[in-house]
Amino acid sequence: MSYEDESYSTTSLNSAYSAAQSAFQSNVDAAMCSDNYSGLLSLYQAVYKLAGAIIPHKSSENDGIVEYQSCAGGLSTSKFGNTYDDTYYVTGLNHADTAFRNGDALIVNSQKPVKWFECLL
């Protein structure tokens, strides 16, 4: 895995990452990220629990694939709230859940990606 300014990164990758963060911060008005890879009960759940546990992430706050800090793209994590009516939404969903593959949780407000998207419309 290549992290900015670390051993597998290059000067070119670091510059591209910095440019991507700047573009993201200037153009994104809403985002959904996750700080917990457990997610919704689904066929994908075990896969992302395993990925979250064995992929050498820098942080345990990830969706099984993408770290929360990386998803936030340089935005302050203080902008994120854990209910579906927050424009910047930090969830307890895995990577597949944040792609709307498994719908919403019945009760847990930090696990309602579809409802979050509907609130943005």
Jmol script that loads the backbone (N, CA, C; Angstrom):
load data "model"
ATOM      1  N   MET A   1       0.835  -1.157   0.000  1.00  0.00           N
ATOM      2  CA  MET A   1       0.000   0.000   0.000  1.00  0.00           C
ATOM      3  C   MET A   1       0.892   1.235   0.000  1.00  0.00           C
ATOM      4  N   SER A   2       0.502   2.216  -0.765  1.00  0.00           N
ATOM      5  CA  SER A   2       1.296   3.429  -0.877  1.00  0.00           C
ATOM      6  C   SER A   2       0.636   4.578  -0.124  1.00  0.00           C
ATOM      7  N   TYR A   3       1.288   5.031   0.932  1.00  0.00           N
ATOM      8  CA  TYR A   3       0.811   6.171   1.711  1.00  0.00           C
ATOM      9  C   TYR A   3       1.639   7.401   1.364  1.00  0.00           C
ATOM     10  N   GLU A   4       1.014   8.548   1.413  1.00  0.00           N
ATOM     11  CA  GLU A   4       1.703   9.800   1.127  1.00  0.00           C
ATOM     12  C   GLU A   4       2.927   9.953   2.033  1.00  0.00           C
ATOM     13  N   ASP A   5       4.040  10.334   1.407  1.00  0.00           N
ATOM     14  CA  ASP A   5       5.303  10.597   2.108  1.00  0.00           C
ATOM     15  C   ASP A   5       5.889   9.389   2.832  1.00  0.00           C
ATOM     16  N   GLU A   6       5.525   8.186   2.421  1.00  0.00           N
ATOM     17  CA  GLU A   6       6.100   6.998   3.052  1.00  0.00           C
ATOM     18  C   GLU A   6       6.892   6.187   2.035  1.00  0.00           C
ATOM     19  N   SER A   7       7.436   5.056   2.449  1.00  0.00           N
ATOM     20  CA  SER A   7       8.434   4.333   1.675  1.00  0.00           C
ATOM     21  C   SER A   7       7.992   3.901   0.275  1.00  0.00           C
ATOM     22  N   TYR A   8       6.747   3.552   0.064  1.00  0.00           N
ATOM     23  CA  TYR A   8       6.312   3.106  -1.258  1.00  0.00           C
ATOM     24  C   TYR A   8       5.838   4.250  -2.149  1.00  0.00           C
ATOM     25  N   SER A   9       5.834   5.449  -1.625  1.00  0.00           N
ATOM     26  CA  SER A   9       5.385   6.602  -2.393  1.00  0.00           C
ATOM     27  C   SER A   9       6.569   7.253  -3.100  1.00  0.00           C
ATOM     28  N   THR A  10       6.260   8.018  -4.126  1.00  0.00           N
ATOM     29  CA  THR A  10       7.284   8.759  -4.857  1.00  0.00           C
ATOM     30  C   THR A  10       6.939  10.247  -4.786  1.00  0.00           C
ATOM     31  N   THR A  11       7.871  11.074  -5.213  1.00  0.00           N
ATOM     32  CA  THR A  11       7.612  12.515  -5.254  1.00  0.00           C
ATOM     33  C   THR A  11       6.424  12.808  -6.155  1.00  0.00           C
ATOM     34  N   SER A  12       6.349  12.102  -7.266  1.00  0.00           N
ATOM     35  CA  SER A  12       5.238  12.286  -8.205  1.00  0.00           C
ATOM     36  C   SER A  12       3.898  11.894  -7.578  1.00  0.00           C
ATOM     37  N   LEU A  13       3.866  10.769  -6.890  1.00  0.00           N
ATOM     38  CA  LEU A  13       2.634  10.338  -6.214  1.00  0.00           C
ATOM     39  C   LEU A  13       2.248  11.313  -5.106  1.00  0.00           C
ATOM     40  N   ASN A  14       3.230  11.796  -4.361  1.00  0.00           N
ATOM     41  CA  ASN A  14       2.945  12.763  -3.296  1.00  0.00           C
ATOM     42  C   ASN A  14       2.330  14.040  -3.862  1.00  0.00           C
ATOM     43  N   SER A  15       2.864  14.506  -4.988  1.00  0.00           N
ATOM     44  CA  SER A  15       2.318  15.708  -5.631  1.00  0.00           C
ATOM     45  C   SER A  15       0.902  15.466  -6.127  1.00  0.00           C
ATOM     46  N   ALA A  16       0.673  14.309  -6.726  1.00  0.00           N
ATOM     47  CA  ALA A  16      -0.662  13.970  -7.228  1.00  0.00           C
ATOM     48  C   ALA A  16      -1.654  13.855  -6.077  1.00  0.00           C
ATOM     49  N   TYR A  17      -1.227  13.278  -4.975  1.00  0.00           N
ATOM     50  CA  TYR A  17      -2.097  13.144  -3.810  1.00  0.00           C
ATOM     51  C   TYR A  17      -2.471  14.518  -3.267  1.00  0.00           C
ATOM     52  N   SER A  18      -1.501  15.395  -3.180  1.00  0.00           N
ATOM     53  CA  SER A  18      -1.747  16.748  -2.681  1.00  0.00           C
ATOM     54  C   SER A  18      -2.717  17.500  -3.596  1.00  0.00           C
ATOM     55  N   ALA A  19      -2.540  17.361  -4.901  1.00  0.00           N
ATOM     56  CA  ALA A  19      -3.441  18.007  -5.864  1.00  0.00           C
ATOM     57  C   ALA A  19      -4.851  17.439  -5.760  1.00  0.00           C
ATOM     58  N   ALA A  20      -4.951  16.132  -5.585  1.00  0.00           N
ATOM     59  CA  ALA A  20      -6.271  15.496  -5.452  1.00  0.00           C
ATOM     60  C   ALA A  20      -6.978  15.976  -4.186  1.00  0.00           C
ATOM     61  N   GLN A  21      -6.245  16.099  -3.088  1.00  0.00           N
ATOM     62  CA  GLN A  21      -6.845  16.607  -1.844  1.00  0.00           C
ATOM     63  C   GLN A  21      -7.349  18.032  -2.017  1.00  0.00           C
ATOM     64  N   SER A  22      -6.574  18.864  -2.678  1.00  0.00           N
ATOM     65  CA  SER A  22      -6.988  20.254  -2.903  1.00  0.00           C
ATOM     66  C   SER A  22      -8.251  20.315  -3.748  1.00  0.00           C
ATOM     67  N   ALA A  23      -8.299  19.512  -4.813  1.00  0.00           N
ATOM     68  CA  ALA A  23      -9.488  19.476  -5.672  1.00  0.00           C
ATOM     69  C   ALA A  23     -10.695  18.970  -4.892  1.00  0.00           C
ATOM     70  N   PHE A  24     -10.499  17.949  -4.090  1.00  0.00           N
ATOM     71  CA  PHE A  24     -11.579  17.385  -3.271  1.00  0.00           C
ATOM     72  C   PHE A  24     -12.125  18.444  -2.316  1.00  0.00           C
ATOM     73  N   GLN A  25     -11.239  19.096  -1.590  1.00  0.00           N
ATOM     74  CA  GLN A  25     -11.655  20.087  -0.591  1.00  0.00           C
ATOM     75  C   GLN A  25     -12.387  21.264  -1.226  1.00  0.00           C
ATOM     76  N   SER A  26     -12.018  21.621  -2.451  1.00  0.00           N
ATOM     77  CA  SER A  26     -12.642  22.757  -3.132  1.00  0.00           C
ATOM     78  C   SER A  26     -13.973  22.419  -3.781  1.00  0.00           C
ATOM     79  N   ASN A  27     -14.203  21.160  -4.092  1.00  0.00           N
ATOM     80  CA  ASN A  27     -15.353  20.801  -4.918  1.00  0.00           C
ATOM     81  C   ASN A  27     -16.379  19.877  -4.284  1.00  0.00           C
ATOM     82  N   VAL A  28     -16.086  19.323  -3.134  1.00  0.00           N
ATOM     83  CA  VAL A  28     -17.004  18.365  -2.513  1.00  0.00           C
ATOM     84  C   VAL A  28     -17.867  19.076  -1.475  1.00  0.00           C
ATOM     85  N   ASP A  29     -19.179  18.892  -1.606  1.00  0.00           N
ATOM     86  CA  ASP A  29     -20.133  19.522  -0.691  1.00  0.00           C
ATOM     87  C   ASP A  29     -20.790  18.534   0.264  1.00  0.00           C
ATOM     88  N   ALA A  30     -20.506  17.252   0.098  1.00  0.00           N
ATOM     89  CA  ALA A  30     -21.042  16.209   0.976  1.00  0.00           C
ATOM     90  C   ALA A  30     -20.150  14.982   0.831  1.00  0.00           C
ATOM     91  N   ALA A  31     -20.040  14.213   1.901  1.00  0.00           N
ATOM     92  CA  ALA A  31     -19.229  12.993   1.840  1.00  0.00           C
ATOM     93  C   ALA A  31     -19.713  11.998   2.881  1.00  0.00           C
ATOM     94  N   MET A  32     -19.570  10.719   2.535  1.00  0.00           N
ATOM     95  CA  MET A  32     -19.867   9.638   3.469  1.00  0.00           C
ATOM     96  C   MET A  32     -18.596   8.811   3.622  1.00  0.00           C
ATOM     97  N   CYS A  33     -18.113   8.709   4.846  1.00  0.00           N
ATOM     98  CA  CYS A  33     -16.926   7.922   5.157  1.00  0.00           C
ATOM     99  C   CYS A  33     -17.269   6.987   6.310  1.00  0.00           C
ATOM    100  N   SER A  34     -16.371   6.060   6.600  1.00  0.00           N
ATOM    101  CA  SER A  34     -16.636   5.125   7.682  1.00  0.00           C
ATOM    102  C   SER A  34     -15.428   4.976   8.590  1.00  0.00           C
ATOM    103  N   ASP A  35     -15.713   4.775   9.865  1.00  0.00           N
ATOM    104  CA  ASP A  35     -14.643   4.535  10.833  1.00  0.00           C
ATOM    105  C   ASP A  35     -14.758   3.147  11.461  1.00  0.00           C
ATOM    106  N   ASN A  36     -15.563   2.268  10.831  1.00  0.00           N
ATOM    107  CA  ASN A  36     -15.778   0.923  11.370  1.00  0.00           C
ATOM    108  C   ASN A  36     -16.132  -0.024  10.235  1.00  0.00           C
ATOM    109  N   TYR A  37     -15.368  -1.071  10.054  1.00  0.00           N
ATOM    110  CA  TYR A  37     -15.565  -1.974   8.929  1.00  0.00           C
ATOM    111  C   TYR A  37     -16.588  -3.074   9.175  1.00  0.00           C
ATOM    112  N   SER A  38     -17.168  -3.138  10.337  1.00  0.00           N
ATOM    113  CA  SER A  38     -18.131  -4.196  10.639  1.00  0.00           C
ATOM    114  C   SER A  38     -19.342  -4.133   9.716  1.00  0.00           C
ATOM    115  N   GLY A  39     -19.994  -3.002   9.675  1.00  0.00           N
ATOM    116  CA  GLY A  39     -21.075  -2.785   8.725  1.00  0.00           C
ATOM    117  C   GLY A  39     -22.364  -3.532   9.001  1.00  0.00           C
ATOM    118  N   LEU A  40     -23.201  -3.548   7.978  1.00  0.00           N
ATOM    119  CA  LEU A  40     -24.505  -4.201   8.037  1.00  0.00           C
ATOM    120  C   LEU A  40     -24.361  -5.710   7.889  1.00  0.00           C
ATOM    121  N   LEU A  41     -25.307  -6.439   8.444  1.00  0.00           N
ATOM    122  CA  LEU A  41     -25.337  -7.885   8.264  1.00  0.00           C
ATOM    123  C   LEU A  41     -25.613  -8.166   6.791  1.00  0.00           C
ATOM    124  N   SER A  42     -24.658  -8.809   6.118  1.00  0.00           N
ATOM    125  CA  SER A  42     -24.789  -9.088   4.687  1.00  0.00           C
ATOM    126  C   SER A  42     -23.783 -10.157   4.285  1.00  0.00           C
ATOM    127  N   LEU A  43     -23.840 -10.544   3.023  1.00  0.00           N
ATOM    128  CA  LEU A  43     -22.870 -11.499   2.489  1.00  0.00           C
ATOM    129  C   LEU A  43     -21.459 -10.912   2.478  1.00  0.00           C
ATOM    130  N   TYR A  44     -21.357  -9.604   2.409  1.00  0.00           N
ATOM    131  CA  TYR A  44     -20.055  -8.932   2.346  1.00  0.00           C
ATOM    132  C   TYR A  44     -19.411  -8.729   3.718  1.00  0.00           C
ATOM    133  N   GLN A  45     -20.184  -8.819   4.766  1.00  0.00           N
ATOM    134  CA  GLN A  45     -19.708  -8.437   6.091  1.00  0.00           C
ATOM    135  C   GLN A  45     -18.432  -9.174   6.505  1.00  0.00           C
ATOM    136  N   ALA A  46     -18.398 -10.478   6.339  1.00  0.00           N
ATOM    137  CA  ALA A  46     -17.222 -11.257   6.753  1.00  0.00           C
ATOM    138  C   ALA A  46     -15.980 -10.861   5.959  1.00  0.00           C
ATOM    139  N   VAL A  47     -16.154 -10.583   4.674  1.00  0.00           N
ATOM    140  CA  VAL A  47     -15.030 -10.192   3.823  1.00  0.00           C
ATOM    141  C   VAL A  47     -14.399  -8.896   4.331  1.00  0.00           C
ATOM    142  N   TYR A  48     -15.224  -7.912   4.643  1.00  0.00           N
ATOM    143  CA  TYR A  48     -14.695  -6.627   5.085  1.00  0.00           C
ATOM    144  C   TYR A  48     -14.195  -6.658   6.522  1.00  0.00           C
ATOM    145  N   LYS A  49     -14.750  -7.525   7.343  1.00  0.00           N
ATOM    146  CA  LYS A  49     -14.193  -7.706   8.690  1.00  0.00           C
ATOM    147  C   LYS A  49     -12.785  -8.286   8.581  1.00  0.00           C
ATOM    148  N   LEU A  50     -12.621  -9.259   7.703  1.00  0.00           N
ATOM    149  CA  LEU A  50     -11.305  -9.855   7.487  1.00  0.00           C
ATOM    150  C   LEU A  50     -10.337  -8.823   6.904  1.00  0.00           C
ATOM    151  N   ALA A  51     -10.787  -8.101   5.880  1.00  0.00           N
ATOM    152  CA  ALA A  51      -9.931  -7.084   5.254  1.00  0.00           C
ATOM    153  C   ALA A  51      -9.522  -6.018   6.265  1.00  0.00           C
ATOM    154  N   GLY A  52     -10.471  -5.559   7.061  1.00  0.00           N
ATOM    155  CA  GLY A  52     -10.171  -4.537   8.063  1.00  0.00           C
ATOM    156  C   GLY A  52      -9.167  -5.009   9.091  1.00  0.00           C
ATOM    157  N   ALA A  53      -9.174  -6.311   9.345  1.00  0.00           N
ATOM    158  CA  ALA A  53      -8.273  -6.874  10.352  1.00  0.00           C
ATOM    159  C   ALA A  53      -6.881  -7.192   9.799  1.00  0.00           C
ATOM    160  N   ILE A  54      -6.786  -7.589   8.514  1.00  0.00           N
ATOM    161  CA  ILE A  54      -5.479  -8.040   8.016  1.00  0.00           C
ATOM    162  C   ILE A  54      -4.759  -7.061   7.091  1.00  0.00           C
ATOM    163  N   ILE A  55      -5.479  -6.165   6.425  1.00  0.00           N
ATOM    164  CA  ILE A  55      -4.796  -5.173   5.592  1.00  0.00           C
ATOM    165  C   ILE A  55      -4.043  -4.228   6.531  1.00  0.00           C
ATOM    166  N   PRO A  56      -2.783  -3.940   6.213  1.00  0.00           N
ATOM    167  CA  PRO A  56      -1.989  -3.105   7.127  1.00  0.00           C
ATOM    168  C   PRO A  56      -2.353  -1.619   7.056  1.00  0.00           C
ATOM    169  N   HIS A  57      -3.556  -1.291   7.495  1.00  0.00           N
ATOM    170  CA  HIS A  57      -3.974   0.105   7.564  1.00  0.00           C
ATOM    171  C   HIS A  57      -3.162   0.829   8.634  1.00  0.00           C
ATOM    172  N   LYS A  58      -3.052   2.128   8.494  1.00  0.00           N
ATOM    173  CA  LYS A  58      -2.379   2.928   9.520  1.00  0.00           C
ATOM    174  C   LYS A  58      -3.290   3.161  10.715  1.00  0.00           C
ATOM    175  N   SER A  59      -4.594   2.966  10.506  1.00  0.00           N
ATOM    176  CA  SER A  59      -5.568   3.233  11.558  1.00  0.00           C
ATOM    177  C   SER A  59      -6.626   2.135  11.574  1.00  0.00           C
ATOM    178  N   SER A  60      -7.174   1.868  12.733  1.00  0.00           N
ATOM    179  CA  SER A  60      -8.273   0.897  12.828  1.00  0.00           C
ATOM    180  C   SER A  60      -9.583   1.523  12.363  1.00  0.00           C
ATOM    181  N   GLU A  61      -9.587   2.837  12.137  1.00  0.00           N
ATOM    182  CA  GLU A  61     -10.780   3.522  11.638  1.00  0.00           C
ATOM    183  C   GLU A  61     -10.803   3.434  10.116  1.00  0.00           C
ATOM    184  N   ASN A  62     -11.458   2.393   9.610  1.00  0.00           N
ATOM    185  CA  ASN A  62     -11.529   2.169   8.169  1.00  0.00           C
ATOM    186  C   ASN A  62     -12.775   1.363   7.836  1.00  0.00           C
ATOM    187  N   ASP A  63     -13.111   1.319   6.542  1.00  0.00           N
ATOM    188  CA  ASP A  63     -14.291   0.572   6.100  1.00  0.00           C
ATOM    189  C   ASP A  63     -13.934  -0.824   5.592  1.00  0.00           C
ATOM    190  N   GLY A  64     -12.747  -1.277   5.930  1.00  0.00           N
ATOM    191  CA  GLY A  64     -12.243  -2.556   5.444  1.00  0.00           C
ATOM    192  C   GLY A  64     -11.243  -2.348   4.318  1.00  0.00           C
ATOM    193  N   ILE A  65     -11.398  -1.262   3.573  1.00  0.00           N
ATOM    194  CA  ILE A  65     -10.507  -0.938   2.460  1.00  0.00           C
ATOM    195  C   ILE A  65      -9.916   0.464   2.621  1.00  0.00           C
ATOM    196  N   VAL A  66     -10.774   1.457   2.812  1.00  0.00           N
ATOM    197  CA  VAL A  66     -10.354   2.862   2.850  1.00  0.00           C
ATOM    198  C   VAL A  66     -10.362   3.388   4.283  1.00  0.00           C
ATOM    199  N   GLU A  67      -9.261   4.027   4.674  1.00  0.00           N
ATOM    200  CA  GLU A  67      -9.193   4.627   6.006  1.00  0.00           C
ATOM    201  C   GLU A  67     -10.056   5.883   6.077  1.00  0.00           C
ATOM    202  N   TYR A  68     -10.624   6.111   7.235  1.00  0.00           N
ATOM    203  CA  TYR A  68     -11.479   7.279   7.466  1.00  0.00           C
ATOM    204  C   TYR A  68     -10.761   8.576   7.097  1.00  0.00           C
ATOM    205  N   GLN A  69      -9.531   8.763   7.566  1.00  0.00           N
ATOM    206  CA  GLN A  69      -8.782   9.990   7.272  1.00  0.00           C
ATOM    207  C   GLN A  69      -8.578  10.170   5.773  1.00  0.00           C
ATOM    208  N   SER A  70      -8.318   9.078   5.066  1.00  0.00           N
ATOM    209  CA  SER A  70      -8.124   9.150   3.623  1.00  0.00           C
ATOM    210  C   SER A  70      -9.419   9.525   2.917  1.00  0.00           C
ATOM    211  N   CYS A  71     -10.509   8.917   3.324  1.00  0.00           N
ATOM    212  CA  CYS A  71     -11.813   9.233   2.749  1.00  0.00           C
ATOM    213  C   CYS A  71     -12.162  10.702   2.977  1.00  0.00           C
ATOM    214  N   ALA A  72     -11.851  11.220   4.146  1.00  0.00           N
ATOM    215  CA  ALA A  72     -12.155  12.619   4.464  1.00  0.00           C
ATOM    216  C   ALA A  72     -11.360  13.576   3.578  1.00  0.00           C
ATOM    217  N   GLY A  73     -10.312  13.089   2.956  1.00  0.00           N
ATOM    218  CA  GLY A  73      -9.582  13.862   1.954  1.00  0.00           C
ATOM    219  C   GLY A  73      -9.024  15.185   2.435  1.00  0.00           C
ATOM    220  N   GLY A  74      -8.621  15.237   3.692  1.00  0.00           N
ATOM    221  CA  GLY A  74      -8.057  16.465   4.227  1.00  0.00           C
ATOM    222  C   GLY A  74      -9.084  17.385   4.867  1.00  0.00           C
ATOM    223  N   LEU A  75     -10.367  17.051   4.748  1.00  0.00           N
ATOM    224  CA  LEU A  75     -11.394  17.820   5.456  1.00  0.00           C
ATOM    225  C   LEU A  75     -11.271  17.529   6.943  1.00  0.00           C
ATOM    226  N   SER A  76     -11.581  18.487   7.754  1.00  0.00           N
ATOM    227  CA  SER A  76     -11.544  18.265   9.196  1.00  0.00           C
ATOM    228  C   SER A  76     -12.592  17.225   9.580  1.00  0.00           C
ATOM    229  N   THR A  77     -12.191  16.248  10.359  1.00  0.00           N
ATOM    230  CA  THR A  77     -13.156  15.226  10.785  1.00  0.00           C
ATOM    231  C   THR A  77     -14.212  15.815  11.718  1.00  0.00           C
ATOM    232  N   SER A  78     -13.974  17.020  12.222  1.00  0.00           N
ATOM    233  CA  SER A  78     -14.996  17.671  13.052  1.00  0.00           C
ATOM    234  C   SER A  78     -16.214  18.089  12.228  1.00  0.00           C
ATOM    235  N   LYS A  79     -16.074  18.113  10.897  1.00  0.00           N
ATOM    236  CA  LYS A  79     -17.212  18.420  10.019  1.00  0.00           C
ATOM    237  C   LYS A  79     -18.197  17.254   9.934  1.00  0.00           C
ATOM    238  N   PHE A  80     -17.749  16.057  10.301  1.00  0.00           N
ATOM    239  CA  PHE A  80     -18.540  14.845  10.128  1.00  0.00           C
ATOM    240  C   PHE A  80     -19.390  14.551  11.356  1.00  0.00           C
ATOM    241  N   GLY A  81     -20.628  14.143  11.099  1.00  0.00           N
ATOM    242  CA  GLY A  81     -21.524  13.703  12.158  1.00  0.00           C
ATOM    243  C   GLY A  81     -21.962  12.276  11.885  1.00  0.00           C
ATOM    244  N   ASN A  82     -22.551  11.612  12.871  1.00  0.00           N
ATOM    245  CA  ASN A  82     -22.871  10.190  12.704  1.00  0.00           C
ATOM    246  C   ASN A  82     -24.358   9.897  12.515  1.00  0.00           C
ATOM    247  N   THR A  83     -25.110  10.870  12.015  1.00  0.00           N
ATOM    248  CA  THR A  83     -26.503  10.594  11.661  1.00  0.00           C
ATOM    249  C   THR A  83     -26.720  10.927  10.195  1.00  0.00           C
ATOM    250  N   TYR A  84     -27.678  10.256   9.587  1.00  0.00           N
ATOM    251  CA  TYR A  84     -27.891  10.374   8.148  1.00  0.00           C
ATOM    252  C   TYR A  84     -28.279  11.774   7.676  1.00  0.00           C
ATOM    253  N   ASP A  85     -28.677  12.665   8.577  1.00  0.00           N
ATOM    254  CA  ASP A  85     -28.998  14.022   8.143  1.00  0.00           C
ATOM    255  C   ASP A  85     -27.785  14.962   8.196  1.00  0.00           C
ATOM    256  N   ASP A  86     -26.609  14.430   8.537  1.00  0.00           N
ATOM    257  CA  ASP A  86     -25.370  15.202   8.469  1.00  0.00           C
ATOM    258  C   ASP A  86     -24.852  15.180   7.033  1.00  0.00           C
ATOM    259  N   THR A  87     -24.524  16.334   6.489  1.00  0.00           N
ATOM    260  CA  THR A  87     -24.009  16.413   5.120  1.00  0.00           C
ATOM    261  C   THR A  87     -22.706  15.634   4.988  1.00  0.00           C
ATOM    262  N   TYR A  88     -21.859  15.758   5.980  1.00  0.00           N
ATOM    263  CA  TYR A  88     -20.628  14.968   6.052  1.00  0.00           C
ATOM    264  C   TYR A  88     -20.891  13.890   7.097  1.00  0.00           C
ATOM    265  N   TYR A  89     -20.980  12.652   6.626  1.00  0.00           N
ATOM    266  CA  TYR A  89     -21.534  11.539   7.405  1.00  0.00           C
ATOM    267  C   TYR A  89     -20.460  10.504   7.689  1.00  0.00           C
ATOM    268  N   VAL A  90     -20.119  10.303   8.951  1.00  0.00           N
ATOM    269  CA  VAL A  90     -19.209   9.225   9.331  1.00  0.00           C
ATOM    270  C   VAL A  90     -20.073   8.065   9.817  1.00  0.00           C
ATOM    271  N   THR A  91     -19.875   6.920   9.197  1.00  0.00           N
ATOM    272  CA  THR A  91     -20.748   5.773   9.425  1.00  0.00           C
ATOM    273  C   THR A  91     -20.023   4.625  10.109  1.00  0.00           C
ATOM    274  N   GLY A  92     -20.788   3.623  10.453  1.00  0.00           N
ATOM    275  CA  GLY A  92     -20.262   2.352  10.935  1.00  0.00           C
ATOM    276  C   GLY A  92     -20.501   1.297   9.863  1.00  0.00           C
ATOM    277  N   LEU A  93     -20.168   1.639   8.621  1.00  0.00           N
ATOM    278  CA  LEU A  93     -20.441   0.770   7.473  1.00  0.00           C
ATOM    279  C   LEU A  93     -19.153   0.271   6.838  1.00  0.00           C
ATOM    280  N   ASN A  94     -19.229  -0.894   6.195  1.00  0.00           N
ATOM    281  CA  ASN A  94     -18.067  -1.364   5.448  1.00  0.00           C
ATOM    282  C   ASN A  94     -18.097  -0.786   4.028  1.00  0.00           C
ATOM    283  N   HIS A  95     -17.075  -1.111   3.247  1.00  0.00           N
ATOM    284  CA  HIS A  95     -16.896  -0.535   1.915  1.00  0.00           C
ATOM    285  C   HIS A  95     -18.093  -0.827   0.998  1.00  0.00           C
ATOM    286  N   ALA A  96     -18.621  -2.026   1.035  1.00  0.00           N
ATOM    287  CA  ALA A  96     -19.779  -2.381   0.199  1.00  0.00           C
ATOM    288  C   ALA A  96     -21.023  -1.626   0.645  1.00  0.00           C
ATOM    289  N   ASP A  97     -21.188  -1.466   1.930  1.00  0.00           N
ATOM    290  CA  ASP A  97     -22.349  -0.737   2.454  1.00  0.00           C
ATOM    291  C   ASP A  97     -22.345   0.720   1.998  1.00  0.00           C
ATOM    292  N   THR A  98     -21.166   1.346   1.958  1.00  0.00           N
ATOM    293  CA  THR A  98     -21.100   2.749   1.547  1.00  0.00           C
ATOM    294  C   THR A  98     -21.310   2.903   0.044  1.00  0.00           C
ATOM    295  N   ALA A  99     -21.354   1.794  -0.668  1.00  0.00           N
ATOM    296  CA  ALA A  99     -21.696   1.800  -2.097  1.00  0.00           C
ATOM    297  C   ALA A  99     -23.173   1.454  -2.287  1.00  0.00           C
ATOM    298  N   PHE A 100     -23.938   1.521  -1.199  1.00  0.00           N
ATOM    299  CA  PHE A 100     -25.398   1.323  -1.214  1.00  0.00           C
ATOM    300  C   PHE A 100     -25.813  -0.098  -1.591  1.00  0.00           C
ATOM    301  N   ARG A 101     -24.956  -1.076  -1.402  1.00  0.00           N
ATOM    302  CA  ARG A 101     -25.263  -2.456  -1.810  1.00  0.00           C
ATOM    303  C   ARG A 101     -26.202  -3.188  -0.870  1.00  0.00           C
ATOM    304  N   ASN A 102     -26.326  -2.719   0.360  1.00  0.00           N
ATOM    305  CA  ASN A 102     -27.096  -3.480   1.348  1.00  0.00           C
ATOM    306  C   ASN A 102     -28.196  -2.684   2.034  1.00  0.00           C
ATOM    307  N   GLY A 103     -28.556  -1.546   1.467  1.00  0.00           N
ATOM    308  CA  GLY A 103     -29.637  -0.751   2.038  1.00  0.00           C
ATOM    309  C   GLY A 103     -29.245  -0.095   3.349  1.00  0.00           C
ATOM    310  N   ASP A 104     -30.241   0.103   4.201  1.00  0.00           N
ATOM    311  CA  ASP A 104     -30.063   0.779   5.482  1.00  0.00           C
ATOM    312  C   ASP A 104     -30.285  -0.173   6.645  1.00  0.00           C
ATOM    313  N   ALA A 105     -29.679   0.158   7.778  1.00  0.00           N
ATOM    314  CA  ALA A 105     -30.000  -0.525   9.033  1.00  0.00           C
ATOM    315  C   ALA A 105     -31.402  -0.097   9.450  1.00  0.00           C
ATOM    316  N   LEU A 106     -32.065  -0.925  10.219  1.00  0.00           N
ATOM    317  CA  LEU A 106     -33.413  -0.585  10.669  1.00  0.00           C
ATOM    318  C   LEU A 106     -33.415   0.485  11.752  1.00  0.00           C
ATOM    319  N   ILE A 107     -32.430   0.440  12.645  1.00  0.00           N
ATOM    320  CA  ILE A 107     -32.456   1.330  13.804  1.00  0.00           C
ATOM    321  C   ILE A 107     -31.236   2.240  13.888  1.00  0.00           C
ATOM    322  N   VAL A 108     -30.059   1.738  13.649  1.00  0.00           N
ATOM    323  CA  VAL A 108     -28.810   2.467  13.899  1.00  0.00           C
ATOM    324  C   VAL A 108     -28.624   3.619  12.893  1.00  0.00           C
ATOM    325  N   ASN A 109     -28.643   4.858  13.378  1.00  0.00           N
ATOM    326  CA  ASN A 109     -28.550   6.028  12.499  1.00  0.00           C
ATOM    327  C   ASN A 109     -27.207   6.179  11.797  1.00  0.00           C
ATOM    328  N   SER A 110     -26.158   5.562  12.331  1.00  0.00           N
ATOM    329  CA  SER A 110     -24.854   5.639  11.672  1.00  0.00           C
ATOM    330  C   SER A 110     -24.701   4.555  10.604  1.00  0.00           C
ATOM    331  N   GLN A 111     -25.799   3.884  10.272  1.00  0.00           N
ATOM    332  CA  GLN A 111     -25.758   2.835   9.251  1.00  0.00           C
ATOM    333  C   GLN A 111     -26.933   2.972   8.278  1.00  0.00           C
ATOM    334  N   LYS A 112     -27.142   4.190   7.791  1.00  0.00           N
ATOM    335  CA  LYS A 112     -28.253   4.444   6.869  1.00  0.00           C
ATOM    336  C   LYS A 112     -27.772   5.227   5.642  1.00  0.00           C
ATOM    337  N   PRO A 113     -26.997   4.573   4.772  1.00  0.00           N
ATOM    338  CA  PRO A 113     -26.453   5.283   3.609  1.00  0.00           C
ATOM    339  C   PRO A 113     -27.518   5.734   2.607  1.00  0.00           C
ATOM    340  N   VAL A 114     -28.544   4.940   2.390  1.00  0.00           N
ATOM    341  CA  VAL A 114     -29.587   5.303   1.427  1.00  0.00           C
ATOM    342  C   VAL A 114     -30.357   6.521   1.931  1.00  0.00           C
ATOM    343  N   LYS A 115     -30.720   6.500   3.196  1.00  0.00           N
ATOM    344  CA  LYS A 115     -31.429   7.631   3.805  1.00  0.00           C
ATOM    345  C   LYS A 115     -30.565   8.892   3.726  1.00  0.00           C
ATOM    346  N   TRP A 116     -29.261   8.768   3.964  1.00  0.00           N
ATOM    347  CA  TRP A 116     -28.345   9.902   3.856  1.00  0.00           C
ATOM    348  C   TRP A 116     -28.400  10.489   2.451  1.00  0.00           C
ATOM    349  N   PHE A 117     -28.324   9.631   1.447  1.00  0.00           N
ATOM    350  CA  PHE A 117     -28.353  10.102   0.059  1.00  0.00           C
ATOM    351  C   PHE A 117     -29.681  10.795  -0.247  1.00  0.00           C
ATOM    352  N   GLU A 118     -30.769  10.223   0.221  1.00  0.00           N
ATOM    353  CA  GLU A 118     -32.089  10.836   0.014  1.00  0.00           C
ATOM    354  C   GLU A 118     -32.155  12.222   0.653  1.00  0.00           C
ATOM    355  N   CYS A 119     -31.535  12.398   1.800  1.00  0.00           N
ATOM    356  CA  CYS A 119     -31.538  13.702   2.479  1.00  0.00           C
ATOM    357  C   CYS A 119     -30.750  14.754   1.699  1.00  0.00           C
ATOM    358  N   LEU A 120     -29.798  14.320   0.878  1.00  0.00           N
ATOM    359  CA  LEU A 120     -29.009  15.260   0.082  1.00  0.00           C
ATOM    360  C   LEU A 120     -29.785  15.797  -1.109  1.00  0.00           C
ATOM    361  N   LEU A 121     -30.791  15.056  -1.548  1.00  0.00           N
ATOM    362  CA  LEU A 121     -31.535  15.452  -2.756  1.00  0.00           C
ATOM    363  C   LEU A 121     -32.421  16.643  -2.529  1.00  0.00           C
TER     364      LEU A 121
END
end "model"
wireframe off; spacefill off
backbone 0.3
color backbone group
